[in-house]
Every structure is written in C-alpha cells, then in structure tokens.
C-alpha cells in the first residue's frame, strides 16, 4: 500500500498544476453526481445486497467519478469551448448556405 501511495505522489508531482486542480474538481463533481444518482435511485438505501445492487453501485461510484476526472483534465487542456473559436484563416471557415428548390432547378 505504501508503494502505491509513493507512486501516486511521484506522478502527481510530475503533473502540471492545472491538470491536478481541474482533474480533482472533476472527480469531486463526479462523486457528488454519483451520490445524487445513488440516493435518487435508492441503491444506497436498499438493504439486500443483490448482484444487481453491487454491480450498479460499482458502475455508479467508479464510472461517473472517473468520467468527471477525465472531463476535468480535458477542461484543463481545452478550456470552455475551443471548437467554437475558429483558429485558422477565415478562408478555411466555410459558411453553410440554404438553397431552395428554385435555385437548384434554375442552375
């Protein structure tokens, strides 16, 4: 267990600060969303430990926080909306036009 903690600490020291902060924030948001989903669906309150409850809890409490971590790291690299801002020259940005049938028929 100690070796795992030391390895994680070494990796965190090598990671850039925005990745760590945004990834941690995404992880926390993912845990909050997972907790809300589990409480709304009643997975936490159910007493019988069936296979479905265990698998659903694992998917919710491991999958959603991991997704939040990945989205946080992606936010650190890309920002809010990088695809909305054209980065190339203006000629490469194509504007879509709507043509009605009379324009197409007339040539």
Order of alpha helices (4+ residues) and beta strands (2+ residues): alpha-alpha-alpha-alpha-alpha
